[in-house]
Amino acid sequence: MSCAAGCKPADAPAASADGTRDKAGGPTIALMPKSKGNGYFVAAKRGAEDAASELGVKLLFDGPTEPDPARQNEIVETWITRGVDAIAVACENREAVSSSLRKARARGIKVVTYDADALPDARDFFVNQATPEGIGNALVDEAARLLGGRGRYAVITGSLTAGNMIEWQKAIERRNADRHPGLQRIALRPCDDLKDRAFAETTAILNAHPDVGLIMAICSPAVPGAAEAVKQAGKAGKVRVIGLGLPGENRRYLHEGVTDTVILWKVKDLGYLAVQAAHACLEGRLRAGATRHDGGRLGEVRVADGQILLGEPFLFTRANVDQFDF
């Protein structure tokens, strides 16, 4: 997941102490994660910094320490007052943050969402890491492969209100019903994007459902949390673990055989594309109705119905995980 060019340009602006990229006259793009401590969004920030260097823009990065829609609104209001040029937000709750994003747009600020969308009228474009169908299909197909097409599984999600996770869950249910009716979901538990709570929820599931065959974790902290619970319960290899997560956080569990598969996209590229898209909106190169977008080092990407599509999910396994550095 290193930069395709191998290094940043010689004249790239240096990062200042508050996370900005200083270059006289350059626009300011503000990037918000769902939570600052989540390794997933730390990886996305690195990609955003690559894009900021290439484009010569100032990059602000701020967000809640834990998923908190009210805090996201407060930060957006601060950015509006500050007069940033563009905002890119991973929305914890699409309804809750949309009012402040509409206000930003009314002030002439370009708004892009990434990872999880706002309501469509509250942003210019959504940078979608993968379609819900692509994610749901990959997760359920892998669960079916590991369970031999029949068995019980439980889902650990980050939030019951995050728009992207709601859509992923719907896609999981559709794929389960349409293609793998031998699979039965027996629990759906939120972990609030916290590894320790994912551990606790998985432990509770293992105790309540001794016949569960697989834990499907659909936020990045939940995958290692679930794996550690399965490991400590002495059920590695008996209860399979898969999920959406970062290869670096799951490398040990993959090599130990606790986790079978980690499914994700290239998270650095997601942060990179969010800043690229925000800048293209500012310059008028990306407008409503677009069907293609120049994604910088990512090349041309597809745009459909206001969504910029990063690509298909990628499967990280014991065989390939050491090839990735995030």
C-alpha positions in Angstrom: 0.0 0.0 0.0 2.9 2.4 -0.7 2.5 5.4 -2.9 2.6 4.3 -6.6 5.3 7.0 -7.3 7.4 5.7 -4.4 7.9 9.1 -2.8 6.3 12.5 -2.4 7.1 15.3 -4.8 10.2 17.4 -3.9 8.1 20.6 -3.6 5.3 19.0 -1.5 4.3 21.2 1.4 5.4 20.0 4.8 2.8 19.0 7.5 2.4 21.5 10.3 1.8 20.7 13.9 -2.0 20.9 13.6 -2.1 18.5 10.7 -2.3 21.0 7.9 -0.3 21.1 4.7 1.1 24.6 4.4 1.3 26.1 0.9 0.5 29.7 0.3 -2.8 30.2 -1.5 -3.7 26.5 -1.4 -7.3 25.5 -0.5 -8.1 23.9 2.8 -9.7 20.5 2.8 -11.0 19.1 6.2 -11.2 15.3 6.7 -13.2 13.7 9.5 -13.2 10.1 10.6 -15.9 8.4 12.6 -13.3 8.1 15.4 -9.7 9.2 15.5 -8.3 6.2 17.4 -9.6 3.6 14.9 -6.7 2.2 12.9 -8.9 2.0 9.8 -9.2 5.8 9.8 -5.5 6.3 10.6 -4.7 4.4 7.4 -7.2 6.5 5.5 -5.5 9.7 6.8 -2.2 8.5 5.4 -3.7 8.3 2.0 -5.4 11.7 2.4 -2.0 13.1 3.3 -0.5 11.6 0.1 -3.2 13.4 -2.0 -2.8 16.6 -0.1 1.0 16.6 -0.9 0.4 15.9 -4.6 -2.3 18.6 -4.9 -0.7 21.3 -2.7 -3.7 21.7 -0.4 -3.9 22.2 3.3 -5.3 19.2 5.1 -7.1 19.4 8.5 -7.9 16.2 10.3 -10.2 16.0 13.3 -13.0 13.9 14.6 -14.5 12.3 17.8 -12.3 10.1 19.9 -15.2 7.5 19.8 -18.1 7.4 17.3 -20.3 10.4 18.3 -22.7 12.0 15.8 -23.1 15.1 18.0 -19.4 15.7 18.2 -19.2 15.3 14.4 -21.7 18.1 14.0 -19.7 20.3 16.4 -16.6 19.8 14.4 -18.4 20.6 11.1 -19.7 23.8 12.6 -16.2 24.8 13.6 -15.0 24.2 10.1 -17.8 26.3 8.7 -16.8 29.1 11.0 -13.2 28.7 10.0 -14.1 28.9 6.3 -12.6 25.7 5.0 -13.0 25.1 1.2 -14.1 21.5 1.3 -15.1 18.9 3.9 -14.8 15.1 3.6 -16.7 13.2 6.3 -17.2 9.5 7.3 -20.7 9.8 8.8 -21.5 8.0 11.9 -25.2 8.7 11.6 -26.4 10.0 8.2 -29.4 11.8 9.5 -27.7 13.4 12.4 -24.8 15.0 10.5 -26.7 16.0 7.4 -28.1 19.2 8.8 -24.6 20.7 9.4 -23.4 19.4 6.1 -26.3 21.2 4.3 -25.3 24.3 6.2 -21.7 23.9 4.9 -23.0 23.6 1.3 -25.1 26.6 1.7 -22.0 28.6 2.6 -20.3 27.4 -0.6 -18.2 24.7 1.0 -17.9 21.5 -1.1 -18.9 18.4 0.8 -17.7 14.8 0.1 -18.6 11.8 2.2 -16.5 8.7 2.4 -16.8 5.3 4.0 -20.3 6.1 5.2 -22.7 8.4 3.5 -24.9 11.3 4.5 -28.3 11.9 3.0 -27.7 12.6 -0.7 -28.8 16.3 -0.6 -26.2 17.0 2.2 -23.2 16.3 0.0 -21.8 16.6 -3.5 -20.4 13.1 -3.9 -20.0 9.9 -1.8 -16.7 8.1 -2.2 -17.8 4.5 -1.8 -15.1 2.0 -0.9 -17.2 -0.8 -2.3 -20.9 -1.4 -3.0 -22.9 -3.0 -0.2 -23.6 -5.9 -2.5 -19.9 -6.5 -3.1 -19.2 -6.5 0.6 -22.2 -8.6 1.6 -21.5 -11.1 -1.2 -17.9 -11.5 -0.3 -18.6 -12.0 3.4 -21.4 -14.5 3.0 -19.7 -16.4 0.2 -16.6 -16.8 2.4 -18.7 -17.8 5.4 -20.4 -20.5 3.3 -17.1 -21.8 2.0 -15.7 -22.1 5.5 -18.9 -23.7 6.9 -19.5 -26.0 4.0 -22.7 -24.2 3.1 -24.4 -25.0 6.4 -24.1 -23.6 9.9 -24.9 -20.8 12.4 -23.0 -17.5 12.5 -23.1 -14.3 14.5 -22.4 -10.8 13.3 -20.4 -8.2 15.3 -21.1 -4.7 13.8 -19.6 -1.4 14.8 -23.0 0.4 15.1 -26.6 -0.2 14.6 -27.1 3.3 13.3 -24.1 3.9 10.9 -25.6 4.0 7.4 -22.9 2.0 5.7 -23.1 -0.8 8.2 -26.9 -0.9 7.9 -26.6 -1.3 4.1 -23.9 -4.0 4.5 -26.2 -5.9 6.9 -29.0 -5.8 4.4 -26.7 -7.1 1.7 -25.5 -9.9 3.9 -29.2 -10.9 4.6 -30.0 -10.9 0.9 -27.0 -13.0 -0.1 -27.7 -15.4 2.8 -31.3 -15.8 1.7 -30.7 -16.0 -2.1 -27.5 -18.1 -2.3 -26.8 -19.7 1.0 -30.0 -20.7 2.8 -28.1 -23.3 4.8 -26.5 -20.5 6.8 -28.4 -19.1 9.8 -27.6 -15.8 11.6 -28.2 -16.2 15.3 -27.0 -12.9 16.7 -26.2 -9.3 15.7 -24.3 -7.3 18.3 -22.8 -3.7 18.2 -19.3 -3.0 19.6 -19.2 0.8 19.2 -16.0 0.5 17.1 -14.2 -0.8 20.2 -12.0 -3.9 20.2 -12.6 -4.6 23.9 -16.4 -4.5 23.5 -16.1 -6.8 20.4 -14.2 -9.2 22.6 -16.9 -9.1 25.3 -19.7 -9.4 22.8 -18.0 -12.4 21.1 -17.4 -14.1 24.5 -21.1 -13.6 25.3 -22.1 -15.2 22.0 -19.8 -18.1 22.4 -21.3 -18.8 25.9 -24.9 -18.3 24.8 -24.6 -20.3 21.5 -22.1 -23.1 21.8 -23.0 -24.4 18.3 -22.1 -21.1 16.6 -19.7 -21.9 13.8 -18.5 -18.5 12.6 -18.1 -14.9 13.8 -18.5 -12.3 11.1 -17.1 -8.9 12.3 -18.0 -6.0 10.1 -15.9 -3.1 11.5 -12.2 -3.1 11.8 -11.7 -3.2 15.6 -14.2 -6.0 15.9 -12.1 -8.5 13.9 -9.1 -8.8 16.2 -11.5 -8.4 19.2 -13.5 -11.4 18.0 -10.4 -13.4 17.2 -8.9 -12.8 20.7 -12.2 -14.0 22.3 -12.2 -17.2 20.2 -8.6 -17.8 21.0 -9.0 -17.3 24.7 -12.1 -19.6 24.6 -9.9 -22.3 23.2 -12.1 -22.5 20.1 -9.6 -21.5 17.4 -10.3 -23.6 14.3 -13.6 -24.7 15.7 -15.3 -21.3 15.5 -14.1 -19.5 12.3 -13.5 -15.8 12.3 -13.8 -13.5 9.2 -14.6 -9.8 8.8 -13.9 -6.4 7.5 -10.5 -5.3 8.9 -7.0 -4.1 8.5 -4.3 -6.6 7.6 -1.9 -5.2 10.1 -4.3 -5.6 13.0 -5.1 -9.1 12.1 -1.7 -10.5 10.8 -0.9 -12.4 14.0 -4.4 -14.0 14.1 -4.2 -15.0 10.5 -0.8 -16.6 11.0 -2.0 -18.4 14.1 -5.0 -19.8 12.3 -7.5 -18.1 14.5 -8.8 -15.8 11.8 -9.4 -17.3 8.4 -10.0 -14.2 6.1 -10.0 -10.5 6.4 -12.0 -8.7 3.7 -11.4 -5.1 2.9 -10.4 -2.5 0.4 -7.2 -0.5 0.2 -8.0 1.9 3.0 -5.2 4.4 2.1 -6.7 4.6 -1.4 -10.0 5.5 0.2 -8.6 8.5 2.0 -6.6 9.4 -1.0 -9.6 9.4 -3.3 -11.7 11.4 -0.8 -9.3 14.3 -0.9 -8.8 13.9 -4.7 -12.6 14.1 -5.2 -13.0 17.1 -2.8 -10.3 19.0 -4.7 -11.9 18.1 -8.1 -15.2 19.5 -6.9 -13.5 22.7 -5.9 -11.9 23.0 -9.3 -15.1 22.2 -11.2 -13.6 19.0 -12.7 -16.1 16.9 -10.9 -19.8 17.9 -11.3 -23.2 16.4 -10.9 -24.0 13.8 -13.5 -20.3 12.7 -14.0 -19.8 9.1 -14.9 -16.0 9.0 -14.7 -13.4 10.7 -12.4 -9.7 11.1 -12.7 -8.5 9.6 -9.4 -4.9 10.7 -9.6 -2.5 7.8 -9.0 -5.5 5.5 -8.9 -6.4 6.2 -12.5 -9.9 6.7 -13.8 -12.7 5.5 -11.5 -16.4 5.0 -12.1 -19.0 7.4 -10.9 -22.7 6.3 -10.6 -25.6 8.2 -9.1 -23.3 10.6 -7.2 -21.1 7.8 -5.9 -17.4 7.5 -6.7 -16.6 3.8 -6.6 -13.2 2.7 -5.3 -13.5 -0.9 -6.4 -14.2 -4.5 -5.3 -13.3 -5.9 -1.9 -10.0 -7.7 -1.4 -9.4 -10.9 0.6 -6.4 -10.9 2.9 -5.3 -14.4 4.0 -2.3 -16.0 5.8 -0.8 -16.4 2.3 -0.8 -12.8 1.3 -1.1 -10.6 4.4 2.6 -10.0 4.7 2.6 -8.1 1.4 0.7 -5.2 3.0 2.0 -2.5 5.3 -1.2 -1.0 6.8 
